[in-house]
Amino acid sequence: MRFAILSNSKAAMKRHHQNLKRRARNRSAKSRVRTSIKAFEAAVIGNERSAAETRFSEFVKLIDTAAGKGLYHRNTAARKKSRLHKKLAVLT
C-alpha cells in the first residue's frame, strides 16, 4: 500500500517506509489471530472436541506471540484466551 509521500527529508521518508512495512506485518499477525479464533469457534459449534483443542493450542501460540511483540496488551491476550477456554471447557 503506497501513498504519495510528502516528506521533507530522507529520514522522514525512511520512517514512512518502515511504518508501512510494520503496519503490514502487524495487520497480518492480527488477522492470523482472528482467523484462528474463527476456526476454533467453528470446531466448537461442530462439537468436535479434539479439533477444538488443536485449534485452541494454535490460537494460544499465535496470541502469545502477538502479545509478546506488543500487538495486544497482555491482559487483552489473557482475556481472549480465558473466554475461548471457557467455550472449550463446555464441550464434553
OpenMM code with the backbone's topology and positions (N, CA, C; nanometers):
from openmm import Vec3, app, unit

residues = "MET ARG PHE ALA ILE LEU SER ASN SER LYS ALA ALA MET LYS ARG HIS HIS GLN ASN LEU LYS ARG ARG ALA ARG ASN ARG SER ALA LYS SER ARG VAL ARG THR SER ILE LYS ALA PHE GLU ALA ALA VAL ILE GLY ASN GLU ARG SER ALA ALA GLU THR ARG PHE SER GLU PHE VAL LYS LEU ILE ASP THR ALA ALA GLY LYS GLY LEU TYR HIS ARG ASN THR ALA ALA ARG LYS LYS SER ARG LEU HIS LYS LYS LEU ALA VAL LEU THR".split()
positions = [
    Vec3(0.0842, -0.1161, 0.0000),
    Vec3(0.0000, 0.0000, 0.0000),
    Vec3(0.0898, 0.1237, 0.0000),
    Vec3(0.0933, 0.1932, -0.1101),
    Vec3(0.1793, 0.3106, -0.1227),
    Vec3(0.0941, 0.4354, -0.1380),
    Vec3(0.1348, 0.5389, -0.0705),
    Vec3(0.0687, 0.6680, -0.0796),
    Vec3(0.1703, 0.7709, -0.1272),
    Vec3(0.1221, 0.8838, -0.1713),
    Vec3(0.2135, 0.9918, -0.2076),
    Vec3(0.2819, 1.0393, -0.0799),
    Vec3(0.4125, 1.0427, -0.0842),
    Vec3(0.4889, 1.0799, 0.0337),
    Vec3(0.5326, 1.2250, 0.0193),
    Vec3(0.4936, 1.3043, 0.1119),
    Vec3(0.5306, 1.4457, 0.1102),
    Vec3(0.6261, 1.4729, 0.2246),
    Vec3(0.7341, 1.3946, 0.2298),
    Vec3(0.8274, 1.4125, 0.3399),
    Vec3(0.9301, 1.5190, 0.3044),
    Vec3(0.9812, 1.5807, 0.4075),
    Vec3(1.0772, 1.6887, 0.3897),
    Vec3(1.2208, 1.6409, 0.3968),
    Vec3(1.2421, 1.5181, 0.4351),
    Vec3(1.3791, 1.4698, 0.4489),
    Vec3(1.3863, 1.3222, 0.4144),
    Vec3(1.5073, 1.2754, 0.3896),
    Vec3(1.5271, 1.1345, 0.3603),
    Vec3(1.4929, 1.0493, 0.4820),
    Vec3(1.5230, 1.1019, 0.6009),
    Vec3(1.4937, 1.0279, 0.7237),
    Vec3(1.3429, 1.0094, 0.7416),
    Vec3(1.2656, 1.1127, 0.7113),
    Vec3(1.1201, 1.1036, 0.7237),
    Vec3(1.0648, 1.0051, 0.6215),
    Vec3(1.1229, 1.0031, 0.5039),
    Vec3(1.0800, 0.9092, 0.4012),
    Vec3(1.1106, 0.7660, 0.4448),
    Vec3(1.2291, 0.7458, 0.5026),
    Vec3(1.2653, 0.6131, 0.5515),
    Vec3(1.1702, 0.5686, 0.6617),
    Vec3(1.1389, 0.6581, 0.7549),
    Vec3(1.0455, 0.6240, 0.8633),
    Vec3(0.9108, 0.5848, 0.8067),
    Vec3(0.8669, 0.6576, 0.7055),
    Vec3(0.7380, 0.6287, 0.6449),
    Vec3(0.7377, 0.4875, 0.5855),
    Vec3(0.8435, 0.4520, 0.5138),
    Vec3(0.8524, 0.3186, 0.4553),
    Vec3(0.8588, 0.2114, 0.5643),
    Vec3(0.9327, 0.2385, 0.6708),
    Vec3(0.9407, 0.1425, 0.7814),
    Vec3(0.8033, 0.1226, 0.8453),
    Vec3(0.7311, 0.2334, 0.8635),
    Vec3(0.5983, 0.2243, 0.9246),
    Vec3(0.5017, 0.1450, 0.8373),
    Vec3(0.5120, 0.1620, 0.7057),
    Vec3(0.4259, 0.0847, 0.6161),
    Vec3(0.4548, -0.0649, 0.6273),
    Vec3(0.5822, -0.1004, 0.6341),
    Vec3(0.6202, -0.2415, 0.6475),
    Vec3(0.5701, -0.2980, 0.7794),
    Vec3(0.5901, -0.2237, 0.8874),
    Vec3(0.5463, -0.2709, 1.0197),
    Vec3(0.3955, -0.2842, 1.0264),
    Vec3(0.3259, -0.1878, 0.9673),
    Vec3(0.1799, -0.1918, 0.9673),
    Vec3(0.1302, -0.3171, 0.8951),
    Vec3(0.1909, -0.3475, 0.7812),
    Vec3(0.1505, -0.4667, 0.7062),
    Vec3(0.1779, -0.5933, 0.7870),
    Vec3(0.2931, -0.5982, 0.8531),
    Vec3(0.3291, -0.7152, 0.9331),
    Vec3(0.2324, -0.7307, 1.0508),
    Vec3(0.2009, -0.6200, 1.1169),
    Vec3(0.1115, -0.6248, 1.2329),
    Vec3(-0.0303, -0.6633, 1.1919),
    Vec3(-0.0765, -0.6085, 1.0799),
    Vec3(-0.2110, -0.6423, 1.0332),
    Vec3(-0.2199, -0.7907, 1.0000),
    Vec3(-0.1142, -0.8441, 0.9396),
    Vec3(-0.1120, -0.9851, 0.9050),
    Vec3(-0.1166, -1.0730, 1.0305),
    Vec3(-0.0397, -1.0363, 1.1301),
    Vec3(-0.0364, -1.1146, 1.2543),
    Vec3(-0.1720, -1.1110, 1.3246),
    Vec3(-0.2346, -0.9941, 1.3307),
    Vec3(-0.3659, -0.9839, 1.3951),
    Vec3(-0.4711, -1.0613, 1.3156),
    Vec3(-0.4579, -1.0598, 1.1844),
    Vec3(-0.5509, -1.1337, 1.1003),
    Vec3(-0.5387, -1.2842, 1.1250),
    Vec3(-0.4152, -1.3328, 1.1417),
    Vec3(-0.3953, -1.4750, 1.1715),
    Vec3(-0.4609, -1.5113, 1.3042),
    Vec3(-0.4535, -1.4225, 1.4029),
    Vec3(-0.5171, -1.4477, 1.5327),
    Vec3(-0.6683, -1.4567, 1.5146),
    Vec3(-0.7264, -1.3614, 1.4428),
    Vec3(-0.8712, -1.3623, 1.4215),
    Vec3(-0.9161, -1.4865, 1.3452),
    Vec3(-0.8370, -1.5281, 1.2464),
    Vec3(-0.8694, -1.6480, 1.1695),
    Vec3(-0.8659, -1.7713, 1.2582),
    Vec3(-0.7681, -1.7778, 1.3475),
    Vec3(-0.7592, -1.8938, 1.4369),
    Vec3(-0.8777, -1.8969, 1.5340),
    Vec3(-0.9253, -1.7806, 1.5760),
    Vec3(-1.0439, -1.7747, 1.6630),
    Vec3(-1.1645, -1.8299, 1.5883),
    Vec3(-1.1807, -1.7889, 1.4629),
    Vec3(-1.2945, -1.8373, 1.3835),
    Vec3(-1.2872, -1.9884, 1.3640),
    Vec3(-1.1667, -2.0410, 1.3400),
    Vec3(-1.1508, -2.1858, 1.3219),
    Vec3(-1.1852, -2.2595, 1.4510),
    Vec3(-1.1423, -2.2039, 1.5643),
    Vec3(-1.1738, -2.2647, 1.6938),
    Vec3(-1.3241, -2.2652, 1.7175),
    Vec3(-1.3879, -2.1511, 1.6932),
    Vec3(-1.5317, -2.1422, 1.7183),
    Vec3(-1.6109, -2.2330, 1.6248),
    Vec3(-1.5617, -2.2522, 1.5029),
    Vec3(-1.6281, -2.3462, 1.4111),
    Vec3(-1.6186, -2.4884, 1.4654),
    Vec3(-1.5051, -2.5244, 1.5227),
    Vec3(-1.4896, -2.6577, 1.5815),
    Vec3(-1.5798, -2.6735, 1.7035),
    Vec3(-1.5942, -2.5674, 1.7819),
    Vec3(-1.6822, -2.5729, 1.8998),
    Vec3(-1.8279, -2.5896, 1.8561),
    Vec3(-1.8683, -2.5146, 1.7549),
    Vec3(-2.0055, -2.5251, 1.7058),
    Vec3(-2.0316, -2.6652, 1.6504),
    Vec3(-1.9304, -2.7220, 1.5854),
    Vec3(-1.9437, -2.8580, 1.5335),
    Vec3(-1.9316, -2.9645, 1.6398),
    Vec3(-1.9092, -2.9238, 1.7641),
    Vec3(-1.8983, -3.0143, 1.8783),
    Vec3(-1.7849, -3.1161, 1.8589),
    Vec3(-1.6735, -3.0693, 1.8030),
    Vec3(-1.5568, -3.1545, 1.7773),
    Vec3(-1.4494, -3.1205, 1.8804),
    Vec3(-1.4458, -3.1968, 1.9863),
    Vec3(-1.3567, -3.1665, 2.0987),
    Vec3(-1.2085, -3.1700, 2.0590),
    Vec3(-1.1658, -3.2750, 1.9915),
    Vec3(-1.0228, -3.2865, 1.9589),
    Vec3(-0.9790, -3.1761, 1.8633),
    Vec3(-1.0634, -3.1445, 1.7653),
    Vec3(-1.0313, -3.0361, 1.6721),
    Vec3(-1.0277, -2.9023, 1.7455),
    Vec3(-1.1207, -2.8832, 1.8379),
    Vec3(-1.1248, -2.7587, 1.9137),
    Vec3(-1.0001, -2.7436, 2.0004),
    Vec3(-0.9541, -2.8535, 2.0612),
    Vec3(-0.8326, -2.8470, 2.1435),
    Vec3(-0.7107, -2.8105, 2.0584),
    Vec3(-0.7035, -2.8691, 1.9394),
    Vec3(-0.5930, -2.8378, 1.8486),
    Vec3(-0.5973, -2.6910, 1.8077),
    Vec3(-0.7153, -2.6450, 1.7705),
    Vec3(-0.7314, -2.5045, 1.7288),
    Vec3(-0.7025, -2.4094, 1.8439),
    Vec3(-0.7408, -2.4501, 1.9650),
    Vec3(-0.7159, -2.3650, 2.0811),
    Vec3(-0.5656, -2.3515, 2.1063),
    Vec3(-0.4936, -2.4614, 2.0958),
    Vec3(-0.3494, -2.4539, 2.1197),
    Vec3(-0.2812, -2.3694, 2.0118),
    Vec3(-0.3284, -2.3776, 1.8874),
    Vec3(-0.2745, -2.2923, 1.7811),
    Vec3(-0.3033, -2.1455, 1.8119),
    Vec3(-0.4259, -2.1179, 1.8569),
    Vec3(-0.4638, -1.9818, 1.8914),
    Vec3(-0.3774, -1.9272, 2.0038),
    Vec3(-0.3543, -2.0073, 2.1073),
    Vec3(-0.2743, -1.9628, 2.2218),
    Vec3(-0.1328, -1.9262, 2.1775),
    Vec3(-0.0754, -2.0069, 2.0912),
    Vec3(0.0588, -1.9778, 2.0416),
    Vec3(0.0597, -1.8450, 1.9658),
    Vec3(-0.0378, -1.8249, 1.8780),
    Vec3(-0.0425, -1.7017, 1.7984),
    Vec3(-0.0654, -1.5790, 1.8855),
    Vec3(-0.1584, -1.5873, 1.9806),
    Vec3(-0.1907, -1.4698, 2.0623),
    Vec3(-0.0762, -1.4370, 2.1574),
    Vec3(-0.0092, -1.5398, 2.2108),
    Vec3(0.1050, -1.5137, 2.2983),
    Vec3(0.2202, -1.4492, 2.2220),
    Vec3(0.2433, -1.4951, 2.1003),
    Vec3(0.3475, -1.4348, 2.0164),
    Vec3(0.3131, -1.2892, 1.9871),
    Vec3(0.1876, -1.2654, 1.9497),
    Vec3(0.1444, -1.1287, 1.9181),
    Vec3(0.1526, -1.0391, 2.0418),
    Vec3(0.1158, -1.0912, 2.1567),
    Vec3(0.1228, -1.0120, 2.2800),
    Vec3(0.2684, -0.9827, 2.3159),
    Vec3(0.3552, -1.0777, 2.2930),
    Vec3(0.4966, -1.0561, 2.3203),
    Vec3(0.5571, -0.9484, 2.2328),
    Vec3(0.5022, -0.9320, 2.1128),
    Vec3(0.5521, -0.8300, 2.0207),
    Vec3(0.4808, -0.6960, 2.0380),
    Vec3(0.3851, -0.6918, 2.1306),
    Vec3(0.3170, -0.5658, 2.1588),
    Vec3(0.1949, -0.5398, 2.0731),
    Vec3(0.1474, -0.6381, 1.9993),
    Vec3(0.0279, -0.6185, 1.9168),
    Vec3(-0.0987, -0.6196, 2.0014),
    Vec3(-0.0927, -0.6934, 2.1102),
    Vec3(-0.2018, -0.6972, 2.2073),
    Vec3(-0.1416, -0.6717, 2.3438),
    Vec3(-0.2147, -0.6027, 2.4294),
    Vec3(-0.1744, -0.5896, 2.5688),
    Vec3(-0.1850, -0.7270, 2.6321),
    Vec3(-0.0998, -0.7559, 2.7280),
    Vec3(-0.1000, -0.8908, 2.7863),
    Vec3(-0.2338, -0.9243, 2.8518),
    Vec3(-0.3018, -0.8262, 2.9075),
    Vec3(-0.4327, -0.8531, 2.9686),
    Vec3(-0.5382, -0.8823, 2.8624),
    Vec3(-0.5274, -0.8172, 2.7489),
    Vec3(-0.6199, -0.8450, 2.6385),
    Vec3(-0.6005, -0.9871, 2.5900),
    Vec3(-0.4757, -1.0283, 2.5759),
    Vec3(-0.4462, -1.1650, 2.5332),
    Vec3(-0.4995, -1.2653, 2.6350),
    Vec3(-0.4786, -1.2378, 2.7622),
    Vec3(-0.5262, -1.3275, 2.8680),
    Vec3(-0.6786, -1.3362, 2.8663),
    Vec3(-0.7453, -1.2235, 2.8445),
    Vec3(-0.8916, -1.2213, 2.8414),
    Vec3(-0.9445, -1.3045, 2.7241),
    Vec3(-0.8825, -1.2888, 2.6074),
    Vec3(-0.9254, -1.3657, 2.4904),
    Vec3(-0.9050, -1.5157, 2.5142),
    Vec3(-0.7897, -1.5520, 2.5715),
    Vec3(-0.7630, -1.6934, 2.5998),
    Vec3(-0.8639, -1.7479, 2.7000),
    Vec3(-0.8950, -1.6697, 2.8018),
    Vec3(-0.9887, -1.7144, 2.9047),
    Vec3(-1.1273, -1.7388, 2.8467),
    Vec3(-1.1727, -1.6473, 2.7633),
    Vec3(-1.3069, -1.6607, 2.7062),
    Vec3(-1.3169, -1.7820, 2.6155),
    Vec3(-1.2122, -1.8052, 2.5371),
    Vec3(-1.2162, -1.9216, 2.4488),
    Vec3(-1.1990, -2.0513, 2.5277),
    Vec3(-1.1209, -2.0464, 2.6359),
    Vec3(-1.1030, -2.1664, 2.7168),
    Vec3(-1.2335, -2.2066, 2.7838),
    Vec3(-1.3152, -2.1074, 2.8215),
    Vec3(-1.4467, -2.1376, 2.8782),
    Vec3(-1.5318, -2.2135, 2.7766),
    Vec3(-1.5254, -2.1702, 2.6505),
    Vec3(-1.6025, -2.2393, 2.5460),
    Vec3(-1.5519, -2.3820, 2.5272),
    Vec3(-1.4214, -2.4007, 2.5381),
    Vec3(-1.3628, -2.5338, 2.5246),
    Vec3(-1.4068, -2.6236, 2.6394),
    Vec3(-1.4120, -2.5683, 2.7598),
    Vec3(-1.4464, -2.6472, 2.8787),
    Vec3(-1.5919, -2.6960, 2.8747),
    Vec3(-1.6771, -2.6232, 2.8028),
    Vec3(-1.8184, -2.6619, 2.7953),
    Vec3(-1.8363, -2.7893, 2.7128),
    Vec3(-1.7467, -2.8111, 2.6140),
    Vec3(-1.7574, -2.9315, 2.5323),
    Vec3(-1.7368, -3.0556, 2.6172),
    Vec3(-1.8117, -3.1591, 2.5885),
    Vec3(-1.7975, -3.2841, 2.6642),
    Vec3(-1.7322, -3.3922, 2.5821),
] * unit.nanometer
topology = app.Topology()
chain = topology.addChain("A")
for resn in residues:
    res = topology.addResidue(resn, chain)
    for name in ("N", "CA", "C"):
        topology.addAtom(name, app.Element.getBySymbol(name[0]), res)
